[in-house]
Amino acid sequence: MGNATDRTTRTEPICEWSYSSHRESIGKTLSSPGIWPNKKTHINCGLSDRMAGNVSANVDQTRRQGRWNNVAINGAYLTNLPRELVRSMAGFPTYDRFFYLAHAALNPPTSLSKKLFPAIDE
């Protein structure tokens, strides 16, 4: 049997994944760690918008990327927080597209890590 992308040698039938099966699968996956979203099949749409915002894409670019009209993107996917203002108030430059948290670059001493996470060696 060929690989998954080789349609000429595939022997199993190709069928479309039903909406209800897709929704049920995502629901089971998310409920396992206790996540209960209202719109299971659209969960990645909001994530896509937030990722676009992290690289400073403007709203028009984000809307086009998701093929959303203004009502859909404003009502469902955009956060109500003005990103540039929030970044500025947090002390990050607004002219730079990327930023990082300095504490994320720190490597704490092993003794501290063991106090916080006693099972860290397991």
C-alpha positions in Angstrom: 0.0 0.0 0.0 1.3 3.5 -0.8 1.7 6.4 1.6 -1.2 8.5 2.7 -0.7 11.1 0.0 -0.4 8.7 -2.9 -4.0 8.3 -4.2 -3.1 6.0 -7.1 -2.1 3.1 -4.8 -4.5 3.7 -1.9 -6.8 0.8 -1.3 -9.1 2.1 1.4 -12.0 4.3 0.4 -11.7 8.1 0.5 -14.6 9.7 2.3 -15.4 13.1 3.6 -15.4 13.5 7.4 -19.0 14.5 8.5 -19.5 17.7 10.5 -21.1 15.8 13.4 -18.2 13.3 13.6 -15.7 16.2 13.4 -17.5 18.1 16.2 -17.8 15.0 18.4 -14.1 14.2 18.0 -13.0 17.7 18.9 -15.4 17.7 21.8 -14.0 14.4 23.2 -10.4 15.7 22.8 -11.1 19.0 24.6 -13.3 17.6 27.4 -10.6 15.2 28.5 -8.5 18.0 30.1 -11.7 19.8 31.1 -12.1 22.3 28.3 -15.7 23.0 27.3 -15.9 25.4 24.4 -19.2 26.7 23.0 -18.2 26.4 19.4 -16.1 23.2 19.1 -15.5 23.2 15.3 -14.6 26.9 15.3 -12.0 26.8 18.1 -9.1 27.1 15.8 -10.6 30.2 14.2 -10.0 32.3 17.3 -6.6 30.9 17.7 -5.7 31.8 14.2 -6.8 35.4 14.8 -4.8 35.6 18.0 -1.7 34.2 16.3 -2.1 36.8 13.5 -2.3 39.5 16.2 0.9 38.2 17.8 2.8 39.0 14.6 1.0 42.4 14.3 -1.2 41.5 11.3 -3.9 44.1 11.0 -7.6 43.3 11.2 -8.1 43.5 7.4 -5.4 40.9 6.8 -6.8 38.6 9.5 -10.3 39.0 8.2 -9.2 38.1 4.7 -7.1 35.1 5.9 -10.1 33.6 7.6 -12.6 34.7 4.9 -14.7 36.4 7.6 -17.0 39.4 7.1 -16.7 42.3 9.6 -19.6 41.1 11.7 -18.2 37.6 12.1 -14.7 38.7 13.0 -15.8 41.4 15.4 -18.4 39.4 17.1 -16.7 36.0 17.4 -13.0 36.1 16.9 -11.4 39.4 17.8 -10.7 40.2 21.5 -12.0 43.5 22.8 -8.5 44.5 23.9 -6.5 47.0 21.8 -3.3 45.0 21.3 -0.9 48.0 20.8 -2.2 49.8 23.9 -1.9 46.6 26.0 1.6 46.0 24.8 2.6 49.6 25.4 1.1 49.6 28.9 3.0 46.3 29.7 6.3 48.0 28.7 6.8 46.5 25.3 7.6 48.5 22.2 4.7 49.0 19.8 7.0 49.5 16.8 8.5 46.0 17.0 6.4 43.1 15.7 7.8 40.6 18.2 8.4 40.6 21.9 9.4 38.2 24.6 9.1 37.9 28.3 12.5 38.3 29.9 11.6 35.8 32.7 11.0 33.1 30.1 14.7 33.3 29.2 15.8 32.6 32.8 17.0 29.2 33.9 16.2 28.8 37.6 18.5 26.9 39.8 17.8 23.1 40.2 17.2 23.5 43.9 14.4 26.0 43.3 12.9 23.8 40.6 12.9 20.8 42.9 11.1 22.8 45.6 8.4 23.9 43.2 8.1 20.6 41.4 9.1 17.8 43.8 8.6 15.1 41.1 10.7 16.9 38.5 13.3 14.0 38.4 10.6 11.4 37.6 
